[in-house]
Structures are given as structure tokens and as C-alpha cells.
Amino acid sequence: MQGMSQQAVRTDFVADPCVGTQAAKAKRIGFVLFKGFALPDVAAIIEIYDAANALAQLQSDDDAAAFEMVSLSAAGGPVESASSVVILTECVEQTRDAGAFHTLFVAGGAGTPDAVRDARLVQWLAREGRRSEAVVALAEGRLLLAAAGLPLLDVRGGMDGGLSGLNAIGGALAS
């Protein structure tokens, strides 16, 4: 239009209906859980991202989180860990329209053999794992990655003592 100046339009924001403002779009971090998953590994990584969010909020003028953490399971709802702690999850199929995950962490634990036989979970992981920037197996979670035909990036117990997986977490935090 003649006489009107052109302005760049930001597309990396989401509207926050609770606050009524626009915030920078957070990177989506998914945690794939199942009955009998190992809570300590998952909790440790959640704490890392929570600390990164707190740091990002201290360094910015708004309260926008840098990372959106999502707990996922095949059916959604409450999922009991191997230590009997229950985590509320979203159904993997309900995340289809929300965009790709920056990083997916796949839990391990005593329930992994049953999770590997869950066709819905394995098929979703195969599809979404290819859309994600990184998929990281936590211990026995490598069996789910193998079932889904995804390459292995194992945080614990790898040939390098888990350093490649820890570097992946650091890379996800930095990018």
C-alpha cells in the first residue's frame, strides 16, 4: 500500500489467554512415559529444564518460559512410575496438531517390555521422533527407540558413559 511503512511481523509467539499478552514461543520438550517407568531419570531432566526456565525468566522482561514440558503416554491420564509415584500425562495422539517437539525423552524402567508391545505408543514415537530435533533414550528407553526404528542417543550406559546424551541435553538447552 502506498504511503504505509512495512513492518516485520513476529511469528515466534503464542498468545497467553491467561495473561492476555504475547510471549516468545517455548521449545516443546516431551517425556514419553508408561506404567513402570523409572522416575529418577525423568525427574532429574525435568529439574534441569525447570532451572533453565527460571534462568530465562530472570534474564528477560517477561515471564515466558523457554521450554514447555509435556508428559506423554499412550492413553493419557495418570501413569504410575516404578516407585508408585503417579504423573498426569497427555495422550500422545492429542499432541498431533501442536507441532513438533524440540526434544523427546523416552523413559526407561521396569515397564519398558510392556511399553515396547504397545503398538499405539511405538507408532506415535516412530512418527513424532522423525519430526523432533532430538530423541533421547533414558536407559531402557533405548528398546522403545529400537522398536520405533529410531537412532539411539542414550543418556545412560552408552559407550561413552552417557556423555553423548548429556551433550544432547546441553545442546537442547543452548539452541
C-alpha positions in Angstrom: 0.0 0.0 0.0 1.3 3.4 -0.9 2.3 5.7 1.9 2.3 2.9 4.6 5.6 1.7 6.0 6.3 -2.0 6.1 7.0 -3.7 9.4 8.4 -7.1 10.2 5.8 -9.3 11.8 6.9 -11.7 14.6 5.7 -15.2 14.1 7.5 -16.8 17.0 4.9 -16.1 19.7 1.9 -17.7 21.2 -1.0 -15.8 22.8 -1.3 -16.4 26.5 -5.1 -16.4 27.2 -4.5 -16.1 31.0 -2.3 -13.0 30.8 -3.6 -11.6 27.5 -0.1 -10.9 26.2 2.1 -12.5 23.6 5.2 -14.4 24.7 8.1 -15.9 22.8 7.2 -19.5 21.7 8.7 -22.0 24.1 10.5 -25.1 22.8 8.4 -28.2 23.4 10.1 -30.9 25.4 8.3 -34.2 25.7 8.7 -37.0 28.2 7.3 -40.4 27.0 6.1 -42.3 30.0 4.4 -45.6 30.6 3.4 -47.8 33.6 6.6 -48.8 35.5 8.8 -46.0 34.1 11.9 -45.0 36.1 11.1 -41.7 37.9 14.6 -40.6 38.9 15.9 -40.2 35.4 12.9 -38.3 34.2 12.7 -36.1 37.3 16.4 -35.1 37.0 15.9 -33.9 33.5 12.7 -32.1 34.3 14.6 -30.3 37.1 17.3 -29.2 34.6 14.7 -27.7 32.2 12.8 -26.1 35.1 16.1 -24.4 36.2 16.7 -23.3 32.6 13.2 -21.7 32.6 13.8 -19.9 35.8 17.1 -18.6 34.5 15.5 -17.5 31.2 12.8 -15.7 33.1 15.4 -13.8 35.2 17.1 -12.7 32.1 14.1 -11.5 30.2 11.5 -8.8 30.7 8.6 -11.2 30.6 7.6 -14.4 32.4 7.7 -16.5 29.3 9.2 -20.0 29.7 11.9 -21.0 27.3 10.8 -24.6 27.5 7.3 -26.2 27.6 7.5 -29.6 29.2 4.9 -32.2 28.3 4.4 -35.6 29.9 3.0 -38.1 27.4 1.6 -41.6 27.4 -0.2 -43.8 25.0 -3.6 -43.3 26.7 -3.1 -40.1 28.6 -4.1 -39.6 32.2 -2.4 -40.9 35.3 0.7 -43.1 34.8 2.3 -44.9 37.7 6.1 -45.0 37.9 8.1 -48.0 39.1 8.3 -46.2 42.5 4.5 -45.8 42.7 4.5 -42.0 42.0 1.7 -41.1 39.7 2.3 -38.5 36.9 -0.6 -37.0 34.9 0.1 -37.2 31.1 -1.4 -36.1 27.8 -2.4 -38.7 25.3 0.2 -39.0 22.6 -2.4 -38.7 19.8 -3.7 -35.4 21.2 -0.3 -33.8 20.5 -0.6 -34.3 16.7 -1.6 -30.7 15.9 0.6 -29.0 18.4 3.7 -29.0 16.3 7.0 -30.9 16.5 8.8 -31.5 19.8 12.3 -29.9 20.1 13.4 -32.9 22.2 11.7 -36.1 23.2 13.0 -38.0 26.2 11.9 -41.7 26.2 11.8 -43.1 29.8 13.2 -46.5 30.7 12.3 -48.6 33.7 10.8 -52.0 34.7 7.7 -51.3 32.5 9.7 -51.0 29.3 9.0 -54.5 27.9 5.2 -53.9 28.1 5.6 -50.4 26.6 7.5 -51.9 23.6 4.4 -54.1 22.9 2.1 -51.0 22.9 1.6 -50.5 19.1 0.0 -47.1 19.5 2.9 -45.8 21.5 5.6 -47.3 19.2 3.8 -46.0 16.0 3.4 -42.5 17.5 7.1 -42.5 18.6 8.2 -43.5 15.1 6.2 -40.7 13.5 6.9 -37.9 16.1 10.5 -39.0 16.6 11.3 -38.2 13.0 9.7 -34.7 13.4 11.7 -33.9 16.5 15.1 -32.3 16.6 16.3 -34.9 19.1 15.0 -38.1 20.6 16.9 -39.3 23.7 16.5 -42.7 25.3 16.8 -42.9 29.1 18.3 -46.3 30.0 15.9 -49.0 28.8 14.1 -46.4 26.7 16.5 -47.4 24.0 14.3 -50.5 23.5 11.4 -48.3 22.5 13.6 -46.3 20.2 14.7 -49.6 18.5 11.0 -50.7 18.2 10.2 -47.4 16.6 13.1 -47.6 14.2 14.8 -44.5 15.6 18.5 -44.0 16.0 19.9 -44.4 19.5 21.0 -41.4 21.6 21.3 -43.0 25.1 21.8 -40.7 28.1 23.0 -43.5 30.4 25.0 -46.6 29.8 26.4 -45.8 26.4 29.9 -46.5 25.1 31.0 -43.0 26.3 29.4 -43.3 29.7 26.4 -41.3 28.7 28.3 -38.2 27.6 26.7 -38.0 24.1 23.2 -38.0 25.7 24.3 -35.3 28.2 25.7 -33.3 25.4 22.3 -33.6 23.7 20.6 -32.1 26.7 23.1 -29.3 26.8 22.5 -28.7 23.1 18.8 -28.6 23.5 19.2 -26.1 26.3 21.5 -23.9 24.2 19.6 -24.0 20.9 
